[in-house]
Amino acid sequence: MTTSRGLVPDDFCDVVLARCPEMSAHDAERLRAKVREALEGRPAEEWTVRFADVIIDHQDEPFAKPFFDRSVARGLRGMLAGS
């Protein structure tokens, strides 16, 4: 599915993977496949939520762990900053 801006799920994956250059090619391809599956046929407005679901559902797998760990760290910093 292409969005009104011409984006496809692989474009979303490219942006996400650019934030994790240390990821192996194998893990990057696994992430791309899971994200593509989750986003395909969904409106672009849902893509960030669907991406988060993929990361949470696969949090212990090497392709998701860096993203999960970063989101937990950000959440903890935010929570502690409010104390």
One Martini backbone bead per residue (centre of mass of N, CA, C, O) as a GRO file, in nm:
protein
   83
    1MET     BB    1   0.098   0.035   0.021
    2THR     BB    2   0.023   0.370  -0.056
    3THR     BB    3   0.043   0.675   0.027
    4SER     BB    4  -0.032   1.004  -0.034
    5ARG     BB    5   0.303   1.044  -0.018
    6GLY     BB    6   0.434   0.762  -0.134
    7LEU     BB    7   0.447   0.562   0.091
    8VAL     BB    8   0.610   0.278   0.224
    9PRO     BB    9   0.706   0.048   0.450
   10ASP     BB   10   1.011   0.066   0.363
   11ASP     BB   11   1.044   0.364   0.436
   12PHE     BB   12   1.003   0.329   0.735
   13CYS     BB   13   1.236   0.129   0.776
   14ASP     BB   14   1.466   0.314   0.686
   15VAL     BB   15   1.436   0.516   0.916
   16VAL     BB   16   1.467   0.320   1.150
   17LEU     BB   17   1.746   0.191   1.063
   18ALA     BB   18   1.910   0.462   1.078
   19ARG     BB   19   1.897   0.441   1.409
   20CYS     BB   20   2.057   0.133   1.362
   21PRO     BB   21   2.361   0.070   1.231
   22GLU     BB   22   2.452  -0.193   1.411
   23MET     BB   23   2.278  -0.371   1.261
   24SER     BB   24   2.235  -0.645   1.118
   25ALA     BB   25   2.130  -0.767   0.823
   26HIS     BB   26   1.953  -0.991   0.935
   27ASP     BB   27   1.793  -0.819   1.145
   28ALA     BB   28   1.693  -0.607   0.945
   29GLU     BB   29   1.525  -0.807   0.774
   30ARG     BB   30   1.340  -0.901   1.002
   31LEU     BB   31   1.223  -0.628   1.069
   32ARG     BB   32   1.115  -0.561   0.790
   33ALA     BB   33   0.915  -0.799   0.776
   34LYS     BB   34   0.746  -0.733   1.029
   35VAL     BB   35   0.669  -0.444   0.951
   36ARG     BB   36   0.543  -0.495   0.679
   37GLU     BB   37   0.319  -0.680   0.788
   38ALA     BB   38   0.194  -0.457   0.986
   39LEU     BB   39   0.149  -0.220   0.754
   40GLU     BB   40   0.007  -0.360   0.549
   41GLY     BB   41  -0.296  -0.194   0.470
   42ARG     BB   42  -0.237   0.052   0.643
   43PRO     BB   43  -0.256   0.342   0.768
   44ALA     BB   44  -0.013   0.574   0.833
   45GLU     BB   45  -0.131   0.662   1.115
   46GLU     BB   46  -0.057   0.355   1.234
   47TRP     BB   47   0.252   0.291   1.213
   48THR     BB   48   0.372   0.360   1.495
   49VAL     BB   49   0.195   0.161   1.652
   50ARG     BB   50   0.273  -0.093   1.494
   51PHE     BB   51   0.570  -0.078   1.554
   52ALA     BB   52   0.546  -0.098   1.861
   53ASP     BB   53   0.415  -0.378   1.858
   54VAL     BB   54   0.654  -0.528   1.739
   55ILE     BB   55   0.858  -0.459   1.961
   56ILE     BB   56   0.699  -0.576   2.199
   57ASP     BB   57   0.648  -0.869   2.085
   58HIS     BB   58   0.997  -0.875   2.021
   59GLN     BB   59   1.194  -0.771   2.260
   60ASP     BB   60   1.407  -1.038   2.267
   61GLU     BB   61   1.491  -0.976   1.990
   62PRO     BB   62   1.752  -0.849   1.812
   63PHE     BB   63   1.570  -0.655   1.624
   64ALA     BB   64   1.419  -0.512   1.892
   65LYS     BB   65   1.592  -0.442   2.144
   66PRO     BB   66   1.707  -0.156   2.086
   67PHE     BB   67   1.425  -0.017   2.081
   68PHE     BB   68   1.323  -0.105   2.354
   69ASP     BB   69   1.551   0.004   2.533
   70ARG     BB   70   1.518   0.302   2.449
   71SER     BB   71   1.222   0.338   2.540
   72VAL     BB   72   1.268   0.272   2.836
   73ALA     BB   73   1.480   0.487   2.894
   74ARG     BB   74   1.305   0.730   2.821
   75GLY     BB   75   1.079   0.673   3.026
   76LEU     BB   76   1.254   0.688   3.280
   77ARG     BB   77   1.362   0.971   3.245
   78GLY     BB   78   1.084   1.106   3.245
   79MET     BB   79   0.989   1.002   3.520
   80LEU     BB   80   1.236   1.115   3.688
   81ALA     BB   81   1.204   1.418   3.603
   82GLY     BB   82   0.912   1.439   3.756
   83SER     BB   83   1.023   1.401   4.069
   0.00000   0.00000   0.00000
